[in-house]
Amino acid sequence: MVGAVIILKNMTTGILYIVSTPIGNLKDITIRALDTLKEADFIVCEDTRVTSVLLSHYEIDKKLVSFNAQSEFTKTGYVIERLNTGEKAALVSDAGTPGISDPGVRLIAAAIKEGIEVVPIPGVTALVTALTLSGLPTDSFVFEGFLPQKKGRQKLLKTLTEEKRTVILYESTYRIEKLLNELLEYMPERQLAVCRELTKKFEEVWRGSAKDILEQLPNKTTKGEFVVVISPADWQIKNT
């Protein structure tokens, strides 16, 4: 057809795979994820030591590129450059789904901006695992990830006191007691499910109000990663 313009996709452009990995138990990985890790030219990961444990378990030998909060600005261009030469990269986080409270989201955005194909390889994520385990409403929820450590933290907590959806937070072993004390102050009536070390050997779930859990805390181990699920503002009223 005279005057028609045909746009051909750049066939040399590679693919960025977003690969979900286990949040604890190494068996919680899909066959498709394993196949993708084996077929990728290289793997982009938060911590090479953590990813090496997974790869060694499944006898996968691949070159690793460290990509974390400290290196993301210097490594993004490097990874994009390799993808633009036709290589395939698998993006993984230390645990769960990349891009959820980790720097991987910036690499994904950069790849999309460059016109590089991005393919999700779905699997587990801690927030959904904790939500289904909590026994709290799952029809509508909000994920806030890690609360700000200082600036804006109290303001956000105050806002969440009016939240009519189930709230999911991530917290570290160093600040879980601080968070529970804040929840006792801001929303003492709300029901919580505090999930520790999900899918790992010492998986544990603490349920009750912030007061209930704080009273038990001296007898609890607070090491590990936590997901805190908070009931909606009016949930107790509906269930009385």
Sequence and secondary structure as in RCSB ss.txt:
>XXXX:A:sequence
MVGAVIILKNMTTGILYIVSTPIGNLKDITIRALDTLKEADFIVCEDTRVTSVLLSHYEIDKKLVSFNAQSEFTK
TGYVIERLNTGEKAALVSDAGTPGISDPGVRLIAAAIKEGIEVVPIPGVTALVTALTLSGLPTDSFVFEGFLPQK
KGRQKLLKTLTEEKRTVILYESTYRIEKLLNELLEYMPERQLAVCRELTKKFEEVWRGSAKDILEQLPNKTTKGE
FVVVISPADWQIKNT
>XXXX:A:secstr
 TT       TT  EEEEE B SS TT   HHHHHHHHH SEEEES HHHHHHHHHHTT    EEE  TTTHHHH
HHHHHHHHTTT EEEE  SSBSTTSSSTHHHHHHHHHHTT EEEEE    HHHHHHHHH S  SSEEEEEE  SS
TTHHHHHHHHTT  SEEEEEE TTTHHHHHHHHHHH TT  EEEEESTTSTT EEEEE HHHHHHHGGGS   S 
EEEEE  TTHHHHT 
